[in-house]
Amino acid sequence: MTVRKYQLDPEEREIEAAIERGEYIPVENMENEIKSLQRAAKAHGNKNKRINIRMTSWDYRKAQEKALMEGLPYQTFLASILHKYLSGQLIERKAN
């Protein structure tokens, strides 16, 4: 057991425990993996299409308000919502 000069927070302790349990698999070629992930991130962030969309004034105001709360430009906020929906990350909440 290694003596530490600092305290791990709960998330760090959980990561350490997961490593000790063998839950992480080492990456064979880290440089290739990093380059691959960088290419994917760059391609994903490349916004090369412009669209126009019509919406109600209420939706527009609400989008601006929510974007402001998230600290994002409203166009980025709306693009993020659309991306999450299309990629299955946005889950519809059913009304009771």
C-alpha positions as CSV (number, residue, x, y, z in Angstrom):
1,M,0.0,0.0,0.0
2,T,1.3,3.4,-1.0
3,V,1.4,6.3,1.5
4,R,-0.2,9.4,0.1
5,K,0.5,13.1,0.9
6,Y,-3.0,14.1,-0.1
7,Q,-6.6,12.9,0.4
8,L,-8.7,11.5,-2.5
9,D,-12.2,12.8,-2.9
10,P,-15.1,10.2,-3.1
11,E,-15.0,10.1,-6.9
12,E,-11.3,9.6,-6.9
13,R,-11.6,6.8,-4.3
14,E,-14.2,5.1,-6.5
15,I,-12.0,5.3,-9.5
16,E,-9.1,3.8,-7.5
17,A,-11.3,1.0,-6.3
18,A,-12.5,0.2,-9.8
19,I,-8.9,0.0,-11.0
20,E,-8.0,-2.3,-8.2
21,R,-11.0,-4.5,-9.1
22,G,-9.7,-4.7,-12.6
23,E,-12.7,-2.9,-14.2
24,Y,-10.5,-0.8,-16.5
25,I,-8.8,-2.3,-19.6
26,P,-5.4,-0.8,-20.6
27,V,-5.2,0.8,-24.0
28,E,-2.7,-1.0,-26.2
29,N,-1.5,1.9,-28.3
30,M,-2.3,5.1,-26.4
31,E,-1.0,7.5,-29.1
32,N,-3.2,6.0,-31.8
33,E,-6.2,6.0,-29.5
34,I,-5.6,9.7,-28.6
35,K,-5.3,10.6,-32.3
36,S,-8.4,8.7,-33.2
37,L,-10.4,10.4,-30.4
38,Q,-9.0,13.8,-31.5
39,R,-10.1,13.2,-35.1
40,A,-13.6,12.2,-33.9
41,A,-13.9,15.3,-31.6
42,K,-12.8,17.6,-34.4
43,A,-15.2,16.0,-36.9
44,H,-18.0,16.2,-34.4
45,G,-17.3,19.9,-33.6
46,N,-17.1,20.8,-37.3
47,K,-20.4,22.7,-37.9
48,N,-20.6,23.0,-41.6
49,K,-24.3,23.3,-42.3
50,R,-26.4,26.4,-41.7
51,I,-30.2,26.2,-41.3
52,N,-33.1,28.5,-40.8
53,I,-35.9,27.5,-38.5
54,R,-39.2,29.1,-37.6
55,M,-40.5,28.9,-34.1
56,T,-43.0,30.6,-31.9
57,S,-41.9,33.7,-30.0
58,W,-42.5,31.8,-26.8
59,D,-40.2,29.0,-27.8
60,Y,-37.6,31.5,-28.9
61,R,-37.7,33.4,-25.6
62,K,-37.6,30.2,-23.6
63,A,-34.6,28.9,-25.6
64,Q,-32.8,32.1,-25.0
65,E,-33.5,32.0,-21.2
66,K,-32.4,28.3,-20.9
67,A,-29.3,29.0,-23.0
68,L,-28.4,31.9,-20.7
69,M,-28.8,29.7,-17.6
70,E,-26.5,27.2,-19.3
71,G,-24.0,29.9,-20.2
72,L,-24.3,29.1,-23.9
73,P,-25.3,31.1,-27.0
74,Y,-28.9,30.1,-27.8
75,Q,-27.9,28.7,-31.3
76,T,-25.4,26.4,-29.6
77,F,-28.0,25.4,-27.0
78,L,-30.5,24.5,-29.7
79,A,-28.0,22.6,-31.7
80,S,-27.0,20.7,-28.6
81,I,-30.7,19.7,-27.9
82,L,-31.2,18.6,-31.5
83,H,-28.0,16.6,-31.4
84,K,-28.9,14.9,-28.1
85,Y,-32.3,14.0,-29.5
86,L,-31.0,12.6,-32.7
87,S,-28.3,10.6,-31.0
88,G,-30.8,9.1,-28.4
89,Q,-29.3,11.0,-25.5
90,L,-32.3,13.1,-24.9
91,I,-34.9,11.1,-23.0
92,E,-38.6,12.1,-23.1
93,R,-40.2,12.6,-19.7
94,K,-43.7,11.2,-19.5
95,A,-46.3,13.4,-17.8
96,N,-48.1,11.6,-14.9
